[in-house]
Amino acid sequence: MASQKGLLVGAIIAIIIVGVAGFFAGQQFGGKTTTVTTTVGAGGAVTTTVTTTVTSGPGGASYTPPEQVKAAFIYVGPVGDFGWTYMHDLGRRVIDKLFGDKVVTAYSESVPEGQVQDEIENYISQGYNVIFTTSFGYMEGTLQAAKNNPNVMFFHCSGYLRYANMGTYFADLYQVYYLNGLIAGALTKTGHLGYVAAFTIPEVVRHINAFAIGAKEIGEQLGKDIKVYVIEIGAWYNPEKAKAAAETLVNQYNVDAIAYTEDSTAIIEYAEQLYQQTGKQIYVFSHYSPGYAYGPDVVVSGQIVRWEVIYTDIAAKILAGIYTPYNLENVDYWYLLNTGAVEFGADINYTTNEVMHINPKFINELKSITVTDKLTGQKMSAYDLIMKRYEEMKFAPLEQALQGQANTHIYENLTTIDIGGKEKKYWVGPVFDPFTGPLDGYKKDNPNQKVHIRAGVRLSHDDLWNIDWFVDWVQYLGGGG
């Protein structure tokens, strides 16, 4: 039997451990205080009571995590768009079921950006304590609502403005667009690729550039003069405009591969119909959702987002008292391939979690094309290079801890650090990133202003978040052909 002295020593160690843990939790998340009370009773019995209070409120006021998260989601498009809004709503449905009665959700679809504040206030009047707004154009309205409702938590998707009770989040697809570009560069017969853009905000510009960088990396090895033609349609969801832009790219610019940022299946269906009626092959890369079912003859691959990864993390931290209405100012998710919030593929089976990275129809052709890995000089098939790049960008486990807070994004700029000892070079970020110089381009709004990224320079989070220039082989056509 342990002595009373030994028990007291153990209790003291426990106090130190719990106290230190509580201190660091308070430093990171704004004030979780842990008190440990130890009582030694008759016969040496030791009773330890641990009490945790979150004191993150103004003036040190106590805060108790909600017993139930009532989360409202506000969408810019219809939940049936099979793009951006569809995938956000899939994430909502996941957390609604995952947490049982601990999380209750509701949503509003197709809310005009100018009406977001009224929609928010409507939900708050019904007792909702967490608000997710999912369009860049909702940012200012969300911020104003956050200022007006300091006890409610807000999370805005794709923005950069934060407040004590308002965090931001994004799952970015530029790495996957680069992989799609590699495929396009290998398969294109004309060297002319198309991109239908909703708006050319920085998010879309970096995706266009990543697609173009990938296409040139393989295409120029095969003697192709790669050009990427971009039409901006001025809408996140407009099937008619998306289809018309695709037709213009195919008929006027001899494009035979198309990527896009528009939330319908219109471009896939156009290309599939064209193939069925004429045999003309247009390679399409689906956006946000697994598009293979809508175009099994034309969808080669695509980008798949899994917002549920971020929504689960946020909900769990709210229930645990880690996120409060007083400490969200630095919460800024920037989740990439390494986090599981982003996937490379044409299709996904959510029941088995199997991902079809590349449509089997096109795999043999990709395997028959020989290219050289510019990093190693090794010769391999285009298919093997694509999958190698996927693994190189996906495996960056240390970086995930840095991707959730605004004040740690700076460390994502690091590729390796020297930790000494036999390990010496230790990788922080992914082994490969498409936005690594040399790169040359021009300002979108002033083509005469040139941009040069030196060899070996890897663009940072902030560089990519604010990118306003195209690489030289992108031809921006503006609002039409």
N, C-alpha and C positions, 0 to 999 in steps of 0.2 A: 504493500500500500504506500502510495506517495506520502511524503511528509507534508505538514502544513506549510513549511518553508518552500518546498518544491512547488506546491500548488500556487503559492503567492508569486513565485518567480514566473511560473507559466502565465498567471493572470497578468502580470506586468508586461510580459512579452506580447500577449494578446492585445493589451491596451496600446502598446507602441505600434503594432502592425495595423490595427484598425484605425488608430489615430492618423498614422502616416497616409494610409489609403484615403481616409476622409479628407485629409489636407489636400492631396493631389486632385481628388475629385472636385473639391471646392475651387482649386486654382483653375482647372480646365473648364468646369461647367458653371461656375459662379456661385459657390457657397453651400455645399453639402456639409453639414456639421454632424459628426458622430461622437456621442458621449457614451463612455463605458463605465458602468458602476459595478464594482466588485465588493461583495459582502462575505466575510468569513464568519460562519455561524458556529454553533456548538459542535465539538468533535472534529473541527477542522473542515467542515463542509463549506465549499466555495460556491457562491451563486453569482453569476455574471449577467448583467442586463445591458443590452446594447440598444440605444435609442438614436435614431437618425432623423434629423430635421433638415429640410432644405430651406436655407435662408437666403434665397436669391432675390427676394423682392426689394423694392425701394426702401431704403432706410433699414435694411436687415429684417424686414417683415417675414414671418414664417410662410412657407409655401408647402402645401401637401399635394402630391401628384393626384390627378383625377382618377377616380375609381373606374370611370368609363370615358373613353375617347369618343366624342361625337364629331366626326370629321365630314365636312362638306367639300365636294370637289366641283370646281367651276370650269367648264370646258368651252373652248372657242368654236368647236365643230360638233357634228353629230356623233353619237357613240357608234353609229353604224358606218363611219367613214372608212374603216379598215386601215387607218393610218394612225396619226398622232393621237387623236382622241380615243379611238378604239383601244389602243394599247394602254393609255392612262387608265381607262375604265377597267381593263383586265386587271391592272395592278390594284385598283380599288376593290374589285371583287375578291381578289386573293386575301387582302388583309381583313376584309369583312368576315370571311369564313375562318381564316387562320386564328384570329384572336377570340372567336366566339362572342359572348356578350360584353367583352372588354372593349371592343371597337364596334361602333355603329356608324354606317356611312350613308350619305345621300349625294346626289349630283344634279347639276343643271347643265344642259347641253346647248350648243349654238348660242351662247350669250355674247352679244356685241361687246366689243372691248370698252366702249364708253359707258356701259351699264353695269360693269362688274361691281362697283362699290355698292350700288343698290341691292344687287344680288347677295353680296356679302352680309349687308345689314339685315336682310331678310332671314338668313340662316342664323345669325347671332341672336335675333329676337326669338328664335325657336330653341335656343339653348345649345347651339353647336359651339364647341370650344376650340376646334382646330379647323382652319380653312386652307385648302390647297387651291391655288389659282394657276392655270396651266397654259397661259399664253404670254408671250413677250409683251404684248400690248396691254396686258392687265397690270403691269408693274406699278405704275404711279397710283392707280386706283387702290391696289392692294396696300401700298405703303400708307396712303391716307387713312384707309380703314384700320390699319394696325395702330396708327397714332391715336385714332378715335376710340379704340377698344384695347387698352393696355393689358387686360387680363386674358385676352384670347391669343392663341398662337397661330401664326400665319406662315405658310411656306409657298414661295413663288417659284415657278419653274421657268428657267431660261433667262432670268434677269440678273441684275447686279446690285440693286438697291436693297439694303438690309436695315433692320431696326432691332431694338431690344427684343421685340416679340415677333420678328419677321426674319426667317432664314430663306435661303435660296438653294435650288438643287437643279442638277442637269445630268443626264446620261448622254455622253457625246459619242458620235458615230464616225468621227473623221478617220480613225484607224480602219474601220470596216469599209468606208468608201475607198480608201487606198487599196485594200484587198480586191474590192470590186473593180477598181481601175486596172490592177494587174491582169485580171481576167479579160477585161475589155481590150487591153492592149495586145493580148495574145490572140484573141478571137477575131477582132475587126479585120475585114478585108479591104475596107476603104481608107482606114486610118482616121476617119471622121467620126467623132463621138458627140453625142448630144446630152444636154442637161436642161431639164425643165425646172426652174426655180420658182418657188412661191414668192419670196422676197430675197433680195441679196443683202440681208443683214449678215453680220460677222459669222454667225452659226452656219449659214448656208454657204458663204464664201469659202470658209475653211473646208467644207465638205466637197465643194466643186474642185478646189485646189488639190485636195488629197486624192480625189478620183483621177485628176489629170496627171498628178505625179506618178501614181501607180501605172497608168496607161503608158506613159512615156518610158518608164523604167524597163518594161518588157518590149513595148512596141518599137522603140528605136533600135533595139538589138536585132529585130527582125526586118529592119529596113523600111519601117513604116513612118511616114511623116504625120505624127499624131497632132490632131487639132481637136479641141473641145469647144463646141458651140453652145452658148448659154442663152436661153430665152427666159425672161422674168415675166410671170403672169399676174402678179399682184394679188394673189389670193392663196390662202392655205388650203382651201377646199373649193375647187371649181373643176369638176370633171370635163366640162365642155372646153374650157380654156386649156386644160392640160392636154386633152386629145388634139386640139387644134395646133398647139405648139409642137407636139410630137410629129404631126403630119408635116408641118413646115420644116422641121429638122430633117425628116426623111426625104421629102420631095425636093427641097431647095438646097440642102447642104450635104446630101448624099451620106447622111448619118446611118450607121448600121448597128449602133449600140447606144442605149439611153439609160441614164440614171436621172433621178428626179427627187424633188421635195414638194410633194402635193399629196393630199391625204386620201385620194380615191384610188380605185383600181383601173381608172380609165386608160392609162398608158399601157398597162399590161394587156387589157382587153383589146385595145386597138392593134397592138403588135401580134397578138394571138390570132385575131381575125384576119389580119393581113397575111399571116403565114398559112392559115387554113385555106384562104381563097386564092392566093397567088404563089405560095411557096417561098416568098421573100422572107429571109431570116433577119429579124431585128433582135439583137441581144438586149434583154431588159434586166435591170437590177431593182428589185422591189424595195419599197421604202417603209421602214418601221415595223410592218407586219409581214408574216411569212406569205409571200404572194404566189408561190408555186401553183396552188390549186386553181388560180385564175388564168395561168398561162404556162402550162406544162411544157409547151414547145418553145417558149421564148424566155422565160425567167431562168437565168443562169445562176444567180445568187442574189444577195441583198443584205440589208441591215435589219436586225431584229432587236428591238429594245425590250427590256424587262424592268419596267418601272416598279414592279412589286418588290424588287431588291431594295430600292430606296425607301419605298413606303413602309415596308416591314421594319427597317432600321429606325425610321422616324417614330413610328407608333410604339415600338418597344422602348425607345428611350424616353418618350413622354410618359408611358406607364411606370417606368422605373424612377421617374423624377430627375432624370439627367437633363432633358430639355424642359425648360420652364418658360413662362412668358417674359422672363427678364434676362435671358442669356443666349439669345439666338443671333446676336449681331454678327458673329463670326461663323455661323453654320452655313456652309456653302459646298454642297456636294458637286464634285466634278468627276463623275464615275466613267471609267473607260473599260476596255476589254478585260482588264485584269480583275474587275470587281464582280463579274457575272451579270451586271446590269445591261450589258451590251453583248450582242452575239452576231456572228458572221454566218449568213445562211439564207437559203431559199425557202426552207420550211422547218418547222419544229413540231414534234409530237409532245405536247405538254403532259400526256399521261406517262410516257416512258422517258421523257427528257432527251430524246434523240434529236439531233440536229442534222439536217441535210445541208451541209456547207455549200455544196455545188451540185446542181442538177446532174444526175447520172448521164443524161443525154450528151453532155459536153465534156465529160471527164476524159474519155479516150483521146479526144482531140488535144486537150491540154497536156495530156501525158506524152503525146507524140511530138510536142514542140520543145526543142532544146534551147535553154538560155543559160546565162552565167550570173551567179550571185555576185553583185557588185561589192559586197562586203568581204567575201572570201576568195573570189575568183573561181569557185567551184562550178563545174557544169552540171546541170540537172534539168529535169523537165520543168515546164512552166507550172504544172500542177504541184510538183514538189516544192518549188520556190514559194508559191502562194501559201501552202500549208506551213512551210518553214517560217515565213513572215508572221503568219497567224500565231504560231507558238511563241515567237520572239516577243511579240507585243502583249500576248495574253499573260505570260509568266513575269509578273512584277509584283510579288506579294507584299513587299515592304512598302510599296508606293500607296497601297490602299489606305493605310493609316493616315496618310498625308492628304488624301483627296476629299476629306469631309469638312475641312475648316478653311476659311479664307486666309487665316494667318499662317497656314503651313503650306500653301500652294508653292511658295518660293522654293521649298525643298524638292518639289517635283522637277525643277530645272536640272537637278543633279542626275548624272548617269551613273557614276561610281564614286565611292569614297575610299580612302586609304585607311583601313583600320589597323594596320600593322600586323605583326605576327605572320604565321604561314599563309593566312588568307589574303592579306594585303588588299588587293582590289575587291571591293564588295559592291555588287550592283544594287542600285536604288531603283532606278527606272527601268523600263524595258530595254532590251538589247538594241532594238531598232525603233526608230520613229521616222515617219515619212517627211516630217518637216525639219529636215536636217540639211544644211547647205552643202554644196552650192545650189542656190535657187535664185532665179531672176524673174522679175515681174514688173507690173505697173499698177498704179493706183486706179481703182475702179472709177472714181469720179474725176480723175485727171490723168488720162493715159500717157501724157507726156512726162509725168513724174515717175521715175524708175525706182525700183526696189532691188537691192542686192543683198543676199544672205551669204556670208562667207562660208567656205568649205569647213565642215566639222561643227558649225554652230547649230545647236538644236533650239528651236523656238520654244519659249516658255509658255506656261498657262496664260499669262497676261497677253503675250504676243498673239496667241491664237484666239483669245477671247475678243480681242479688238481688231482682228485682221480686216483690212479694207483694201486689199490688193490681190490681183490675179497673177498667177504664173504666166509667162509669156505665150505659152501655147493654148491658152484659153482665149476665145474670142467672144466677148460679151456683146450680145445683140440687143440688149435692152428689152423693151416691152414687146418685141415682135421680130419677125424675120426680115 
